[in-house]
């Protein structure tokens, strides 16, 4: 490839940035009720600045407390007392030669009604009683859910009274004219505070279906006044904010993050919202208005997977959108474009797709992504696998006072705990080279332990390796490849085809033993016929397993493993029925995963039977029960996908034979990659 462009400086307005890599804005929940920074938030942002990024975009930062709070614990620029808070953030980031732009935001109809009016009241109560947040986070998950499900929460607001956001649900009311004017002033006031704080610029969030973008879209903006109707009118809200910031703040840099295509056509709803052609016109108008750079994005919460992509989307799939804008404007174009490698980033700069690379989730997975590339250590990067645990954990933990997590980086929000070399001569044996075992091995190696990993299979990865053989989840194996590379670089020795026994472990005279033997498929012996030859676990179909074709197959269990297996079987040419005991498909599954797989279920005409319990397996049929009525279904093969149970036999055997024996990952508690790496890190830092 030609000479690197990644590390050339670039100007956004009068602000010079040392390289062309930005950290994209991501809400993680490190703030507090009053919108000021916390030490955890400062550590989190500083680690990314220390890791080499030229520009940090903050998370969504509210400018209105009453209708504009999108989380209990977010950053704010809604009051003058936030100036000092933002200054602390700027100082920490500036220490490392990076710049920081604050993203000003209002959620509009995508707000959860529970938050409307809650924050001002909560701030007031907390000032009188410091124990209030603890009570709030204790009752919010239950009381909040009860109120939301029964529409007993206030209306969220939007340009018009329209149907609620697919994600947020609730009810929506139209902003009154006076409120529109008030919000414009609040965006301008917020920018003024950012300027006074010493931060380097602002980003206006006009993407992903939030309030500003709701004004841009004819789907959510049906106003009859000067803020609705024509493109010029729909852009008026945003343009008046920009004009006001210019009058208040002079040449202070302004970036607009813009959805240039709402992507409704991609979910079969052509005609809703606006498409790329109109999005490019918006970008041209914004350039004429004098903004300093534009950050190109796509979609909204109604089309969630087209801006925050799951694992199946190809890196760079939407770069054509950024290129369409860059061909029409002269200001710097920033874009994320699902960039997952340094080579891809360089290529998109060289081919003229964009002027600056925006990395969101990659900065969660590896805060030192930029520095590793700059110093020629690109192979040490921990890659984002697009598993969506970050957004799911943030949304779930937001109601309990927790924060977003990363499946491949257990130190998100714990930056002070990142392991460093210690001076000692200790050894450890780790049993199992799945994500838990490899995480523990890498961390212990970094701390200075002499680590040996014993793995019974010929390759690493455990169930992750098996799951990666499904073509829709192949990138999940990146997590194992990266762990292997970093563990071995930390001095870890991995022995394959080695079944751990007490005798083999004892030969190493370990100071600690970490058992990460994973889990095994749950086979309920209570089901009559479960041991028949026509029954197998889903996991048995992967790898060198039998490739079924032309069969009638029942997949028992509609979790994501069951649904993905059903699609795979249908693709092989089988007639597939999914049987689920619960009343909903994939209960408890993050909605983006369901959105992604439902079209596949429909494409292959996979039958779904909800509220059906498997009670018996025969040679050529299964017996199901629903509301005490039995039903016989002719079936050739039965595939069980009803869960995993811990495989902890070795731990129970050796726990009293050695000092310091620890159980981690699925062997301790069955979960996903995040649970495995998280439990491994906690133990590995404790030993």
N, C-alpha and C positions, 0 to 999 in steps of 0.2 A: 504494500500500500504506500501511497505518497507520504510525504512528511506529515507528522501529526498536526492536526488542527485543534485537538482537544485542549492543548495547553497554551494556545494563543490567547492573549487578553482580548476583551471585547468591551465596548461601551454601551450602556443603556442610559440614554440621555447624557448627563454630565458625570455619571458614575462609572468609573473604570473597574472592571472585574478581571481578576488575575487569570482565569481560565474560562472555558466554555461549558462548564458543568455546574448545574444548579440542583439543589435538593428541592424536589417538588413539595408543595404544601400537603400535609397529612395531619388530621386531628387524631391524637393518640390518648388524650385524657390525662395529661400530666399537670393540668392547671388546678385552680380551686374556684370556689363559688364566686368570689369577687372579681375574677378575671385576671388576677395578678400572677406573676410567674412563681414557680416553686423551685427549690434546689434541684429536684428531679428533672424538671423541664429544662433548666439551665444546663445541667450535665448532659442531657440528651442532645440538645442543639449544639453545645460546644464540641461534643465528640465528633459530630459530622463536620463541623468547621475544622477541627483538628485533623480530620481525615482527608482534608484537601479540597473540599468543594469550594468553588469560587463564590457562589451565591446561595444563600439559604432563604427560601420562602417559608414564612411561618405557617402554622396551621390556620384554619379559619378563625378570624378574630372579629368578635362581635362589635357592632357599633350601636346596638340597641339592646337593652337588657330585657325589656318586657316581651316583645314578640320575636326578637332576633337571637335568642340564646339557642344554640343547637346542641349543647351538652352542659351538664352541671359543671364540668371541669375543663373549661376552655380559656384561651387567651382573650383579652378584651382591650378595646380602645374607646370605650364608651364614656369614660369620665377622666377628668384631669389627673386623678391619682394614678391612672394607668401610665402616665408619662414616665414616672420614675421606674415603674416595673419594666417597661419596654427598654428603658435605658440600660438596666441591668442585663437584659438579654443582648442588646447591641454590644455592650462592652465585652461580654464573654465571647461573642462571635468575632468581633474585630481583633481580639488578641491573636488570632490565627490568620489574619490577612484576608478573611472572607467578608463579604457584604451580606446585609440582611434586609429584605423587603417584607413588609407586613401585609398579609392578605386580609383585606376588609370584606366583610361577608354578612349576609342575612339569609336565613334558610327559606323564608317565604312559606309556601304551602308544604314544603318538605320537612317542616318542623313537626315534632311530636307535640301534640296539644298539651301534654303534661307539663311541658317546659314554659308554656305561655303564662307569664305573670309570676312564675315560681321563683325566678332568680332574684328580682328586686326584694321580694319578701324574704327569701333565704339569706340574702346579704344582711338585711336588717336584723333578722333573728340571730345570725351568727355573731354579730357585733355585741349582742347582749348576752349570748350564751354560746361559749366555744364548743360545747358538746353537740351542738345542733347537727353538723354534718354527719356524725355517727348515726344519729337517729334517722336522718333523711335517707342515708344509704341502706339502713336496715329495713325501712318500710317501703322504699321505692319499688323494689322488684315485685312485691306482692300487691300492695295498695295501688301502685301505679298501673300495673297490668290490669287490675280489676277495673279501674276508672277508664283506661284507654279502650278496653274491649267493649265497654258499655256506653261509649261516647259521652262520658261524664266529665270530659276535660274541655277547656276553652277551644275556640276555633283558632286554627292557624290562619295566617293572612297571605294573600296573594294579590296580584293585579285585579283579578276577577274572581267571582264565586264559581269555582269549577269543581270537578270531582277531586277527591283527595289524591295525593301521591300514592302510587302503588306500594311504596315502602312504608311511608309514615301513617297511612290510613287517616282516621280522624275526620274532621270537618274543616272546610275552608270558607272564609268570608273575604269579600272584596275590600281592599284598602279604600278608605275615604280619601277624597282629593287632598284634604288637609294633611292626612297621614302620609300621603305620597311626598308632599313638599317637606314634611318633617323628616322623613327618612333620607331624602336627598341632603338636607342640612346635616344629618347625623353622619353620613358617609364623609362629608366634607370636614366636619369637626374631627372625626376619627383620623383623617389624613393629617390634619393640623397637629394632632397630638403625636402622631408617628414622627413627623418632622422635628418637633421639639425634643423628642426622646433621643435623637442622634442616630436613629435607624436610617437606612440609605434610600428607601423608596417605598412605594405602596403597590400592591396588586389588587385590582378590583375583580372579585370573583363573579364572572358572568358566564359560568359554565355549570354543567351537571345538574341543571334544573333548579338551582337556587334562585333567590328573588330577582336579581338583576336579569338572569336569563329567562325567568318567567315573563318579564316585561317584553323580552325580545321575541318570544314565541307566540304565534297566533293561536296556538292550542290553549295556552294558559292566560293569554292576554286578550280579553274580549271587551275591553273598555270602549266607551263611546266618546270619551273626552280626548284631549290632545295627547294622552299617553297610550292610546290604543288605535288600532286600525292599520294604517299604512306602515311600511318599514320605518319611514322617518319618525312617525309618532311612537312606534314601539321602541325605538332607540332613544327617545327623548329622555327617559329616566336616567339611563347610563350617561348620555352626553351632558346632561345638566350636572351630574356628579363630577364629571371630568372638568367641565368649565369652572365649577366652584372650587375644585382643588387647585386649578391653575391660578385663579384669582387669589386664593388664600395662601398658597405655598410656592408660587412662582414656578421655577423650572425643576422642582422636586420630581424625580423620576416616577412615572406612572406606567405600570404594566397592566394590561387587561388579559385575564384568562378567559378565553371565549370558546364555547361550544359552537363549532361551525357546521355541525350536522347533528340533529337530534336523534337520528338513526331509527326512527319509527318504521321506516321501510324494511329494516333488517329484522323486525319482529312481526312482519306481515301487516303493518298498519300504515301503508303509504297514504299520503295526503294529510297526515297529522303533523303539526309543527312546521319546521322549516328544514330544508336540505342544504347540501354543501354549496350550491350556487348562491343561495341567499346568504349563507354564512360568509362567503368570500366578499360579498358586497358589504356586509357589516364590518369586516376587517378593513376594507378600503375607506369606509366612512370614519372609522376610529383613527386610522392613520391621518386623514385630513383634519381630524379634531385635535391632533397634536400629541397623541400618546407616544411613549418612547420605545415600547416593545409590545409584542403580542404573543401570548402563550396559547397555542392551538390545542384544543381538546375536543371531545365529542360527547354526545349522549346526555342522559339525565337519569334520575332514579328509576323512571319508568322503563328505561332501556339500560339498566345498570351494567350489564356485561359488556357493553360497548364503550365504556370508559374505564372500568376497573375489571380487567379481563381475568377469567379463570384460566386454568392450565392449558386448555386445548387451543387457545388462540395463538397464531404464529407471531413471533416477534416482528415488529415493524409493519403489521398488517394495515395500520391506518396512516402510514406515513404520507400517503397520497393526499390526505387532507391538509397537512402542513405544507406540502409542496404547492398545492393549489393556491394557498394564501401567499406563500413566498414569491410565487411568480407574479403577483399583483401588487405587492407592497415593497417599500424600501427600508422600513424599520426592521430591527432584529426580530426574527421569528424563533420562538422557543417552543419545544414540544417534547412530550414524553415518548409517545409512539412505541410503547412496550419494548424498550431497549433493554437487552439482557446480556450484552457482551461489549467489551471495548472495541472490538473490530466492527460490530454493528454501529456503534456510536460514531466511530471515525468515518465509516462509509457514508452515513447519512449527512455528515457535515461536508464531505468531499463531493457528493453527488448533488448538493444544493437543496436537500430536503428542508434544512433548517440551519439556523446560525448558532443555536445553543441547545445542549442536551439537558433535558430535565429527567432526573431519576428520583422516583418516589420510593416504591417498595424496595428497590435495590439498596437504598440508603438505610432501610431498616435491617435488611439481611446482612449488610456489611457497611458500617459507618466509614470504613477506610477504603472504600471502592476506588476513590480518585487517587489517593496516595499510592495504592498498590499498583495501579496502572502507570502512574508517573515514574515509579521506581523500578518498573519492569517485573513486578511480581503479580501480574494479572492472574496467574494460575492459582494464587492464594485467595482469590475473591470467593466469598460465600454467596452463591447466586440465589436470587429470589426464584422460587418455584411456582409462584402464582397460585398458591393453595388457598388464598383469601382468609387465612387465619387472622391476619392483622385487622381487617375490617370487622370480621365477625366478633373477635375478642373485644375490640374497642366498643362495639355496640352493646354487647352483653355486659361487659364490666363497667360501662358508664353508669349503670344504675346501682352499682355496689361500691363505688369509690375506687374501682380498679382502673386499669388502663389497657391500651392495645398491646399486643404481643407479636412476636415473630416466630414462626415455627423453626426456622434455621438459626436464629440468634436469640438464645435465652437471656441475653444481657440487655435487651431493650428495656429502658427504664431502670436499669441497674448498672449504669455505665461506670460507677465507682468500683464495682466488683469485678471488672474485667481482669482475668488472671494475669499475673506477672511471675517471672522466674524467682524461685525461692532457693536459699542456700541450704540444701539438705541432701542426704543420700538414702532416700526411701524408695521402695518398690511397690508396685501394685499389679495385680492380675485382674483383667476384665474378661468376663465370659460373655461372648456374643458381640458380633460386629454389625448390629443394627444401628439405628439412629441414636438410641440411648447409650449403648456400649461405646460407640465411636465418639460421641460427645464427651462422655466421661473420660475416655482415653486421651482425647486431644487436650482437654483442660488439665488433667493430671500431668501430661507431658509438658505442657507450657509452664506448669508450676515447678517442674524439675524432677518429677517422679520418673523412675525407670519403669515403663509400662509394657506389659505383654498382653495382647488380646488373643484369646482362644476362640476360634470360630469353627463350628462343626461342619459347615458347608464349604463348598469350593469357591464361593464368592461372598462378598459382604452384602449387607442390606436387609436381611431377614424378610419380613412381609413387604417392606418397601420395594425390594427387588422384584418380588412377585407382582405387586400392583403395577410396577413400571412396564410390565409386559403388555398391559392393556394400552393400545396405541393412544388412547385419549389421555393417559396419565404418564407418558414416557418421561416427561421432564421432572417428575417427582424424584427420579434417580439422581438428578444433579445433587441433591442433598447428600447422598451417600458418596458420590465421587468427590465432592468438596471436602467432606469430613475425612475421607481416606487420605487425600493429599495433605491436609493440614495436620492430621494426626501423625502421619509418617514424618512430616517436616519437624514435628515436635519430638521426634525420637522414638515414637511408638513402634513396637514390633508386632505385626499381625501374623498369626499362624492359622492357616486355613486347613480344612479337613482334619480338624483336631477336636475331638469330643472331650470336654472338660470332665475330669474326675477329681475326687479329693486328693488322690495320689499325685496327679499331674500338677494340680495347683500347688500342693505342698512342696514340690520340687523347686519352685521359685522362691520359697521362703518369703512370701509377700507380707508387707506391712498392712496391706488392705486388699480385700477381694470385693470386686463389684460384679454382681450377678445381673446380667441383662439378657436373659434367655427368652424374652419375648412372650408371645401368647400362642395359643392353638385354637383351631375352630371349635366352637361350641356345638356339641352333638347331643341334643336332649334325649336321654334314654327313655324318657316317658312316652315318646312317640312310638307307637307300635310299628314295627317294620323298619325302623331307622337303620338297622344294620344290613339291610338287603343289598344285593350287588348293584341294583339300579340307583343307588343313593351315593352322592359324593358331596364334599364341601366345595364351595366356590373356589377356594384356593387351589384345589386339585386340578382345575381346568387350565391353569396358567402354566407357563414354562413348558416342560415336556409332557404335560398332561394330555389326556385324550381329547382330540378335536372332534366334537360331536357334529353330525350333519344329518338333516332329514328326520329329526326326532321331534316328538312332542315333549317339551321340557317344562317342568314347573320349578321356578326359582322361589324358594321360601324365604321371605324377608325383603323388604323394600328400602333398606338403607342404601347408601350410595354404592357400596360394594355389590349389593344385590342388583341394583338397577344397571350398573355398568356391566356386570356379568350377563344380565339379560340382553342388553344391546349387543354384546359380543357374540352371544349364542345366536341371536337373530341374524346377525351379520354372516355367521357361518352357514345359515340356511336352515335353522330350526324354527319351529312354531313354539313361541314362548308365552307362558303365563306367569305373572308375578303374584304371589299370594302374600298378603299382609294382614296380620291379626288386628292392627290398629285401624282407626277410622280415617287416617290420613296417610298420604304417600310420604315415605321417608320422614317420619315424625322426628322433629328436632334438628333437621338438616338445614343449614344456611341456605336461604332462598335462592342465591345466585347459582348454586350447584343444581338445584331443581330446575331453574329457568334454562340452564344449559342442556340438561339431559331430556327434558320433556319433548322437544321436537324429535329427538332420536326415538323415543318410545312410540311416538305417533308414526314416524316414518316407517318403522318396522312392524307396525300394527301389533304391538305387544299388549296382551290383555292384562288388565290390572284388577285383582279381586281384593277389595278392602273389607275389613271386618270379618275375615275368614280365618279360622284356626285350623291348622293341620293336626288331625288326630290319629291318622293311620296311613301307612304306605303299603300298597300291594304291589304285585309284580308288574301290573300294567295300569295302575290307577292310584289315585290318592283320595282319601276321604276327608272332606272339609266340614267344619261346623260353623254355622252362622245363626245366631239367635235361637240356639238349641235345635236348629234344623240341620240335618246332615245332607251332604251333597257329594256325589261321586264324579271325579274328573279323570278321563282317560289320559294317561301319561306314560311315556316311555322311560324318562329319566327324571330324577329329583335332585335339585342342587340346593344345598342348605347354605343360607347366608344370614344367619340369625345371631351372629356375634362371635366374640373371641373371649376366651378365658385365660387367666395367667398361667404360664408354664413355670412354676416355681419349685419343681421337685428338687433340683440341684441345691437351691438355696436352703430348703428345709433339711437336706442331707448334711450340708457343711457348715451351717450357721454356728454350730457349737464347736466345730473343729478348728476354727481359725479366729484370731482377733480381728475386729473391724471388718465384718462381712456386711455388705449393703445390697439391697434389692432395689432395682430401678426399672423404669419403662413399663412395658406391658406386663412384664413378669411380676410387677408390684400392683399396678392398676392399669387396666386396659384403656387405651385412649388413642390419640392421633400423634403425629410427629411432634407437635408442640408439647404435648404432655411428656413424651419420651425425652426430648432434649431438655425440657425444663426440669424434670426430676433428676436427670443426670447431672446437670449443672449445679443444682442445689447440693447434691451429695459430693460431687467432685471438688467443690469449693470448701466443703465442710471437713473433709478428711485431713 
